[in-house]
Amino acid sequence: MTPRARQWLTECKWRMVGLLGKVLIDLIFCASRIEVEGYEKVRHLRASRRVILAFWHSRILLISHLFQRENALILVSRSRDGEIIARILQRQGHEPLRGSSSRGGLRALSEMIRKMKQSGRPAVVIPDGPRGPRHRVQPGIIILAKKTGFPIVPVSYSARRRKVFNSWDRFVLPAPLTRCKVVFGEPLSVPPKIAKGEEARFAGLLQERLCRITARADGAFGHDSQ
C-alpha cells in the first residue's frame, strides 16, 4: 500500500470515528429531559457570541451536544483521545484547535486569540484538561479572557442515572432517557491590564464557581461531586 493510500484510509477511519461519536451522543440525549438553570444571566452573552464557555473535562458530553452548530473555537489536546474528541466536535459544527499544556499549547492559544479577535466567534476551554489535576483551573483560560476581553461563562451538568468512570477526571456518562440538569454560573470578566500575580486569583474565582455549579447539578439528584 502506498503512503498516500494509507493516509487516505487513516483519514476515512477518523472521519467515521467522528460521525459515529456524534450519532451516539445524539442518541443518548435525544429523549432526555433536560432542565436548565441560570441561563437568563448569560443569554445576552451567548447572543453576542463574544464569550468563552468553561466546563470540567468530565462534563463534556451534554454541553457539546447542547451547543452544536455554534462554530466555536475549542482547544483540544494533541493526544489520541484528543483526536477522537476533535473529530466529534468537528461533526458537531465546531473548529478544534490542537494543543495542550505539554504539546503546542502556546501556539494553539495564540491562534485562538487571533481568530476570536478577528471573527468574534465564541470559544470553549476545558480548564482542567487534558490530564488534570481534576477540577483545577489552569491559567490558559484566564490569559485568553485577558487578551480578548471575552467574559468566561462557567457551565456544568449532571444526570439522575449515570455511569461515573474510574478515570482521572471521573468522567460522567448519562444513561439514555434520564433526567439531566444544566447549571450556568455567574460570568467572569478578566480586566486586560491585571498583573501576572492576579491571574491566579481569577483562576481561583473561576474554579470556585465551576465547583459550586457542579455540586448544585449533582446535588439535584443526590450525587456527590467529590
One Martini backbone bead per residue (centre of mass of N, CA, C, O) as a GRO file, in nm:
protein
  226
    1MET     BB    1   0.096   0.037   0.022
    2THR     BB    2   0.068   0.353  -0.010
    3PRO     BB    3   0.099   0.642   0.161
    4ARG     BB    4  -0.159   0.771   0.044
    5ALA     BB    5  -0.354   0.537   0.105
    6ARG     BB    6  -0.302   0.529   0.409
    7GLN     BB    7  -0.395   0.818   0.463
    8TRP     BB    8  -0.684   0.782   0.357
    9LEU     BB    9  -0.771   0.558   0.555
   10THR     BB   10  -0.720   0.718   0.814
   11GLU     BB   11  -0.919   0.947   0.753
   12CYS     BB   12  -1.171   0.768   0.731
   13LYS     BB   13  -1.161   0.662   1.017
   14TRP     BB   14  -1.186   0.941   1.164
   15ARG     BB   15  -1.455   1.022   1.036
   16MET     BB   16  -1.614   0.784   1.155
   17VAL     BB   17  -1.565   0.848   1.448
   18GLY     BB   18  -1.709   1.123   1.445
   19LEU     BB   19  -1.987   1.024   1.350
   20LEU     BB   20  -2.044   0.808   1.568
   21GLY     BB   21  -2.012   0.995   1.812
   22LYS     BB   22  -2.242   1.189   1.746
   23VAL     BB   23  -2.471   0.982   1.727
   24LEU     BB   24  -2.445   0.873   2.016
   25ILE     BB   25  -2.499   1.142   2.163
   26ASP     BB   26  -2.776   1.195   2.037
   27LEU     BB   27  -2.909   0.933   2.149
   28ILE     BB   28  -2.877   0.989   2.450
   29PHE     BB   29  -3.037   1.296   2.431
   30CYS     BB   30  -3.307   1.295   2.255
   31ALA     BB   31  -3.494   1.187   2.532
   32SER     BB   32  -3.412   1.384   2.732
   33ARG     BB   33  -3.452   1.560   3.037
   34ILE     BB   34  -3.387   1.915   3.033
   35GLU     BB   35  -3.260   2.126   3.277
   36VAL     BB   36  -3.234   2.487   3.320
   37GLU     BB   37  -2.994   2.699   3.498
   38GLY     BB   38  -2.906   3.046   3.458
   39TYR     BB   39  -2.945   3.156   3.154
   40GLU     BB   40  -3.038   3.455   3.178
   41LYS     BB   41  -2.738   3.574   3.256
   42VAL     BB   42  -2.622   3.461   2.944
   43ARG     BB   43  -2.791   3.518   2.689
   44HIS     BB   44  -2.649   3.779   2.577
   45LEU     BB   45  -2.371   3.646   2.535
   46ARG     BB   46  -2.452   3.432   2.331
   47ALA     BB   47  -2.571   3.633   2.123
   48SER     BB   48  -2.286   3.782   2.079
   49ARG     BB   49  -2.040   3.547   2.089
   50ARG     BB   50  -1.864   3.691   2.327
   51VAL     BB   51  -1.739   3.392   2.449
   52ILE     BB   52  -1.636   3.171   2.725
   53LEU     BB   53  -1.653   2.839   2.769
   54ALA     BB   54  -1.674   2.652   3.089
   55PHE     BB   55  -1.566   2.309   3.167
   56TRP     BB   56  -1.534   2.009   3.270
   57HIS     BB   57  -1.408   1.717   3.146
   58SER     BB   58  -1.651   1.530   3.261
   59ARG     BB   59  -1.882   1.749   3.107
   60ILE     BB   60  -1.897   1.735   2.777
   61LEU     BB   61  -2.139   1.593   2.639
   62LEU     BB   62  -2.394   1.778   2.677
   63ILE     BB   63  -2.267   2.051   2.599
   64SER     BB   64  -2.186   1.978   2.309
   65HIS     BB   65  -2.479   1.915   2.225
   66LEU     BB   66  -2.619   2.196   2.289
   67PHE     BB   67  -2.370   2.354   2.106
   68GLN     BB   68  -2.438   2.303   1.832
   69ARG     BB   69  -2.348   2.500   1.559
   70GLU     BB   70  -2.151   2.747   1.682
   71ASN     BB   71  -1.857   2.773   1.577
   72ALA     BB   72  -1.640   2.699   1.779
   73LEU     BB   73  -1.349   2.743   1.964
   74ILE     BB   74  -1.143   2.448   2.048
   75LEU     BB   75  -0.942   2.316   2.288
   76VAL     BB   76  -0.724   2.040   2.192
   77SER     BB   77  -0.548   1.782   2.222
   78ARG     BB   78  -0.275   1.574   2.072
   79SER     BB   79  -0.396   1.326   2.142
   80ARG     BB   80  -0.582   1.052   2.082
   81ASP     BB   81  -0.825   1.148   2.243
   82GLY     BB   82  -0.826   1.427   2.105
   83GLU     BB   83  -0.897   1.321   1.822
   84ILE     BB   84  -1.176   1.219   1.891
   85ILE     BB   85  -1.292   1.485   1.994
   86ALA     BB   86  -1.235   1.656   1.740
   87ARG     BB   87  -1.415   1.492   1.542
   88ILE     BB   88  -1.680   1.537   1.690
   89LEU     BB   89  -1.676   1.849   1.693
   90GLN     BB   90  -1.684   1.882   1.390
   91ARG     BB   91  -1.966   1.743   1.359
   92GLN     BB   92  -2.093   1.974   1.558
   93GLY     BB   93  -1.964   2.261   1.441
   94HIS     BB   94  -1.653   2.291   1.503
   95GLU     BB   95  -1.316   2.428   1.594
   96PRO     BB   96  -1.034   2.272   1.639
   97LEU     BB   97  -0.750   2.331   1.857
   98ARG     BB   98  -0.423   2.209   1.881
   99GLY     BB   99  -0.349   2.174   2.232
  100SER     BB  100  -0.134   2.190   2.529
  101SER     BB  101   0.067   2.208   2.805
  102SER     BB  102   0.281   1.999   2.641
  103ARG     BB  103   0.150   2.052   2.328
  104GLY     BB  104   0.108   2.345   2.156
  105GLY     BB  105  -0.040   2.560   2.340
  106LEU     BB  106   0.062   2.847   2.265
  107ARG     BB  107  -0.012   2.837   1.966
  108ALA     BB  108  -0.317   2.777   2.002
  109LEU     BB  109  -0.379   3.026   2.176
  110SER     BB  110  -0.291   3.239   1.968
  111GLU     BB  111  -0.493   3.151   1.749
  112MET     BB  112  -0.747   3.198   1.915
  113ILE     BB  113  -0.713   3.499   1.966
  114ARG     BB  114  -0.709   3.584   1.670
  115LYS     BB  115  -0.991   3.466   1.586
  116MET     BB  116  -1.164   3.613   1.795
  117LYS     BB  117  -1.092   3.904   1.704
  118GLN     BB  118  -1.175   3.875   1.400
  119SER     BB  119  -1.478   3.710   1.436
  120GLY     BB  120  -1.632   3.676   1.721
  121ARG     BB  121  -1.601   3.396   1.830
  122PRO     BB  122  -1.652   3.147   2.019
  123ALA     BB  123  -1.530   2.971   2.314
  124VAL     BB  124  -1.356   2.669   2.437
  125VAL     BB  125  -1.263   2.561   2.775
  126ILE     BB  126  -1.086   2.305   2.955
  127PRO     BB  127  -0.933   2.378   3.261
  128ASP     BB  128  -0.851   2.049   3.339
  129GLY     BB  129  -0.715   1.997   3.078
  130PRO     BB  130  -0.621   1.672   2.975
  131ARG     BB  131  -0.474   1.573   3.288
  132GLY     BB  132  -0.489   1.787   3.491
  133PRO     BB  133  -0.612   1.844   3.760
  134ARG     BB  134  -0.896   1.791   3.902
  135HIS     BB  135  -1.065   2.077   3.939
  136ARG     BB  136  -0.830   2.264   3.795
  137VAL     BB  137  -0.732   2.572   3.703
  138GLN     BB  138  -0.580   2.682   3.434
  139PRO     BB  139  -0.431   2.975   3.294
  140GLY     BB  140  -0.526   2.997   2.990
  141ILE     BB  141  -0.819   3.117   3.022
  142ILE     BB  142  -0.729   3.386   3.151
  143ILE     BB  143  -0.556   3.485   2.918
  144LEU     BB  144  -0.779   3.481   2.705
  145ALA     BB  145  -0.965   3.690   2.848
  146LYS     BB  146  -0.753   3.918   2.867
  147LYS     BB  147  -0.686   3.943   2.549
  148THR     BB  148  -1.008   3.966   2.443
  149GLY     BB  149  -1.259   4.040   2.659
  150PHE     BB  150  -1.395   3.780   2.715
  151PRO     BB  151  -1.622   3.622   2.886
  152ILE     BB  152  -1.676   3.382   3.137
  153VAL     BB  153  -1.877   3.075   3.121
  154PRO     BB  154  -2.000   2.873   3.350
  155VAL     BB  155  -2.059   2.509   3.316
  156SER     BB  156  -2.290   2.241   3.409
  157TYR     BB  157  -2.367   1.885   3.487
  158SER     BB  158  -2.627   1.630   3.534
  159ALA     BB  159  -2.755   1.295   3.631
  160ARG     BB  160  -2.950   1.060   3.753
  161ARG     BB  161  -2.847   0.854   3.538
  162ARG     BB  162  -2.513   0.708   3.572
  163LYS     BB  163  -2.168   0.689   3.468
  164VAL     BB  164  -1.866   0.659   3.662
  165PHE     BB  165  -1.548   0.676   3.598
  166ASN     BB  166  -1.205   0.553   3.674
  167SER     BB  167  -1.081   0.833   3.614
  168TRP     BB  168  -0.920   1.125   3.660
  169ASP     BB  169  -1.218   1.283   3.602
  170ARG     BB  170  -1.476   1.126   3.637
  171PHE     BB  171  -1.653   1.040   3.404
  172VAL     BB  172  -1.968   1.132   3.258
  173LEU     BB  173  -2.243   0.896   3.179
  174PRO     BB  174  -2.537   0.914   3.064
  175ALA     BB  175  -2.838   0.790   3.047
  176PRO     BB  176  -3.085   0.711   2.871
  177LEU     BB  177  -3.379   0.896   2.945
  178THR     BB  178  -3.278   1.094   3.143
  179ARG     BB  179  -3.224   1.325   3.378
  180CYS     BB  180  -3.117   1.670   3.341
  181LYS     BB  181  -2.877   1.926   3.466
  182VAL     BB  182  -2.821   2.266   3.389
  183VAL     BB  183  -2.556   2.500   3.499
  184PHE     BB  184  -2.517   2.841   3.530
  185GLY     BB  185  -2.289   3.083   3.593
  186GLU     BB  186  -2.114   3.343   3.672
  187PRO     BB  187  -1.966   3.566   3.509
  188LEU     BB  188  -1.615   3.628   3.398
  189SER     BB  189  -1.410   3.911   3.412
  190VAL     BB  190  -1.094   4.012   3.259
  191PRO     BB  191  -0.876   4.235   3.285
  192PRO     BB  192  -0.621   4.357   3.068
  193LYS     BB  193  -0.423   4.490   3.328
  194ILE     BB  194  -0.337   4.264   3.490
  195ALA     BB  195  -0.142   4.107   3.683
  196LYS     BB  196   0.008   3.809   3.701
  197GLY     BB  197  -0.075   3.751   4.002
  198GLU     BB  198  -0.394   3.782   3.937
  199GLU     BB  199  -0.457   3.524   3.772
  200ALA     BB  200  -0.488   3.328   4.014
  201ARG     BB  201  -0.743   3.460   4.130
  202PHE     BB  202  -0.926   3.409   3.882
  203ALA     BB  203  -0.891   3.104   3.882
  204GLY     BB  204  -1.022   3.068   4.161
  205LEU     BB  205  -1.299   3.183   4.089
  206LEU     BB  206  -1.368   2.981   3.865
  207GLN     BB  207  -1.337   2.726   4.032
  208GLU     BB  208  -1.556   2.791   4.238
  209ARG     BB  209  -1.793   2.811   4.032
  210LEU     BB  210  -1.769   2.528   3.910
  211CYS     BB  211  -1.801   2.369   4.175
  212ARG     BB  212  -2.077   2.484   4.255
  213ILE     BB  213  -2.246   2.395   3.999
  214THR     BB  214  -2.175   2.097   4.015
  215ALA     BB  215  -2.298   2.050   4.297
  216ARG     BB  216  -2.583   2.139   4.218
  217ALA     BB  217  -2.636   1.930   3.998
  218ASP     BB  218  -2.578   1.678   4.170
  219GLY     BB  219  -2.776   1.747   4.411
  220ALA     BB  220  -3.046   1.708   4.249
  221PHE     BB  221  -2.963   1.368   4.262
  222GLY     BB  222  -2.770   1.288   4.515
  223HIS     BB  223  -2.482   1.362   4.440
  224ASP     BB  224  -2.130   1.346   4.447
  225SER     BB  225  -1.854   1.561   4.351
  226GLN     BB  226  -1.586   1.416   4.481
   0.00000   0.00000   0.00000
